[in-house]
Amino acid sequence: MFEQLEMAPADPILGLGAAFKSNGNPNKINLGVGVYKDSDGHTPILASVKTAEERVLASEKSKSYLDIEGSAEYGVAVRRLLLGDEHEILASERAVTVQSPGGTGALRIAGDFLARHYGDRSIWLSEPTWANHPKIFQAAGLRVETYPYFDAASNGLDEEALLAALGQIPAGHIVLLHGCCHNPTGVDPSPAAWQQIADIVAERRLLPLVDFAYQGLGDGLREDAAGLAALCRTGCELLIASSFSKNFGLYKERIGALTLVGGDRSAATKALSHLKIAVRTSYSNPPAHGSAIVSEILADEMLTARWQDEVAQMRARINGMRREMVEKLQAKRVKRDFSFIEEQRGMFSFSGLDAEQVETLREKYAIFIVSGGRINVAGLTNANLDYFCESVAAVL
Ligand SMILES: Cc1ncc(COP(=O)(O)O)c(C=O)c1O
């Protein structure tokens, strides 16, 4: 039976990793997959995570299953991180959380739940978006449509087109919004634009699904939640997919969460009962280790402060690399204005390099970037920045 199968294409992002590994060029750089590297080019285990992990291992008494929705303590910690400690949504108990294997798991559970109960509506994704988004929602059985987002001429947000398109989406449809650090462009709406987005969402009774995979890596943990806060102020119902792969550096532990905000406590409780069915029929109940680490950190003031400091350091390094890259490219006298890279936020930049230039960078210089021109700025270091800028200058 299996011999009849055609080979499936490699994943456009993770597939690059295999090509990178087998490349023999000593100068090779992998700017494909969204993984943070420190100034030595390593993906570190955060000190706050190490301490929490030691405590968790020392105190763990059983490997029995978690509940279908995961740890209750973790759910509380996630909601406070998203909304702040004092939010009305927390007081009125109209938000529920299911612990998930990574942000991807949260998106898929959201997709399964939405397809089952609201399958007559489409999910609308920004054009462009993370390459896995359409695949996850199509696999769940949802119809996928797109709205405009990026203006290639200015390398910024096409605010006019975005707002106009959101205003045309039929009532009751689902809109996926990147909470911050838009992947792949690095372009986020301004606070004023977020307010307009929130007003349209509420007015048209759209259902937002906020993909929040990079909280803290843009401008700050609270600052990055400004868009989410604007949506919540309207009182609309919404879903939030959190990932702690990047901001806690817990990539392979696979830890995330799906939080659902209902109109009231009863709506949220009913929705939770259905989210639990989606979980039970997918992976039954979540892995525990990552959530134990996150809960341990967020329940301890000193560990929380240390973690916040570590997130701030990652953020500062990424933004510093953006600055240095722009300066270095200027110094190499490239004709193109790359100053927009400094305005973008998070791990990724849409570099404006076209498919042929991306191909040449790979073939000739062993620099691996995603075919749309997305580069992982967090993969640049003082050791490889010069080679990268020189290669880009040569290719241009
Ligand atoms: C926009 C976006 N959403 C969700 C995820 C999922 O992250 P994970 O499943 O690794 O937690 C990613 C990871 O790259 C992402 O970029």
The ligand as a Tripos MOL2 file, in Angstrom:
@<TRIPOS>MOLECULE
LIG
   16    16     1     0     0
SMALL
NO_CHARGES

@<TRIPOS>ATOM
      1 C1          3.0700   32.4900   14.6210 C.3       1 LIG1
      2 C2          3.3510   31.2160   15.3450 C.ar      1 LIG1
      3 N1          2.3630   30.5960   15.9830 N.ar      1 LIG1
      4 C3          2.5510   29.4520   16.6470 C.ar      1 LIG1
      5 C4          3.7860   28.8600   16.6790 C.ar      1 LIG1
      6 C5          3.8750   27.5500   17.4080 C.3       1 LIG1
      7 O1          4.8760   27.3940   18.2930 O.3       1 LIG1
      8 P1          5.1150   26.0450   19.0880 P.3       1 LIG1
      9 O2          4.1530   25.0230   18.6430 O.co2     1 LIG1
     10 O3          6.5210   25.6740   18.7900 O.co2     1 LIG1
     11 O4          4.9120   26.4230   20.5300 O.co2     1 LIG1
     12 C6          4.8580   29.4490   16.0170 C.ar      1 LIG1
     13 C7          6.1790   28.8180   16.0110 C.2       1 LIG1
     14 O5          7.0460   29.0600   15.2430 O.2       1 LIG1
     15 C8          4.6320   30.6700   15.3440 C.ar      1 LIG1
     16 O6          5.5980   31.2980   14.7020 O.3       1 LIG1
@<TRIPOS>BOND
     1     1     2 1
     2     2     3 ar
     3     2    15 ar
     4     3     4 ar
     5     4     5 ar
     6     5     6 1
     7     5    12 ar
     8     6     7 1
     9     7     8 1
    10     8     9 2
    11     8    10 1
    12     8    11 1
    13    12    13 1
    14    12    15 ar
    15    13    14 2
    16    15    16 1
@<TRIPOS>SUBSTRUCTURE
     1 LIG1         1 GROUP 0 **** ****
